[in-house]
Amino acid sequence: MSHIITPAPIRRAVEVKVPPARAFAIFTAEASRWWLKSHSISATKSPIKDVVIEPRVGGRWFERGEDGSECQWGQVLAWEPPPTEKSQGRLLLGWQINADFKYDPSLLTEVELRFTPAGSGTLVELEHRLIERMGERGVGMRDAFTRGWGLLLESFTQHAT
Amino acid sequence: MTYATAALTALGDPTRREIFERLATKPRSVSELARDLPVSRPAVSQHLRHLKEAGLVTDHAEGTRRVYRIDPAGLGALRQWLDRFWDDALAAFKAEADKEAEE
């Protein structure tokens, strides 16, 4: 059996009342305004002060604690802000936090955000995909399985899809 | 909280892993699993409970039997954690964006 079927990505959609260019800016440049303080990955106990998404491909995505410590989450893979106030935009982030809650540059899962005009507001769609890679990495580090997560996932997802 | 821990712990036991892999090929009842494995029925039930708590399998009644299958929702604990994470994040984002629109 060699079916390769990946687990379904996480998909979410919300409609917001601001046009795409503002929605994109709030999501990125102004992330510190709304990002939940409890959504901290950092190992230090310092609360989140800022969430930073550097505005360019290759830019870092990280949190900065009130004590000034930085904890990287990943990187910007695609940076496509809406060219006009009411046109489409897209953001692709690499989420590189592993199952042990640590930044791991060799792990790459993708979080894609699409900003589409909807009436006077914006439809914001999120897809977090390739999450099965976290399982592979988590197990690799723990060396918990003899046969590996890959095999498990393969049989798992054949039937889950 | 480490989101994959529950699933990893549940699959750390070789018998549990064996059960999980058998369920991956097709849904089975407790007695079917017990018949094919060198462990007692109560032991199989116990392992299934662990797998269920870790979000890796689900069960449903078929007549008088309880049939187990792998959880089609995804990667169990890991997915649950990420689902919740993004629900919360997008709700906070929406609240902030809508507040601005109403100002």
Interface residues (C-beta under 8 A of the other chain):
Chain A: P7 A8 I10 R12 V14 E15 V16 K17 V18 R22 A23 I26 F27 E30 R33 W34 W35 L36 H39 A99 D100 F101 G121 T122 V124 L126 H128 I131 E132 M134 G135 G138 V139 R142 A144 F145 R147 L152 L153 S155 F156 Q158 H159 A160
Chain B: T2 Y3 A4 T5 A7 L8 L11 G12 R17 F20 E21 A24 T25 K26 R69 I70 D71 P72 A73 G74 L75 L78 R79 L82 D83 F85 W86 D87 D88 A89 L90 A91 A92 F93 K94 A95 E96 A97 D98 E100 A101 E102
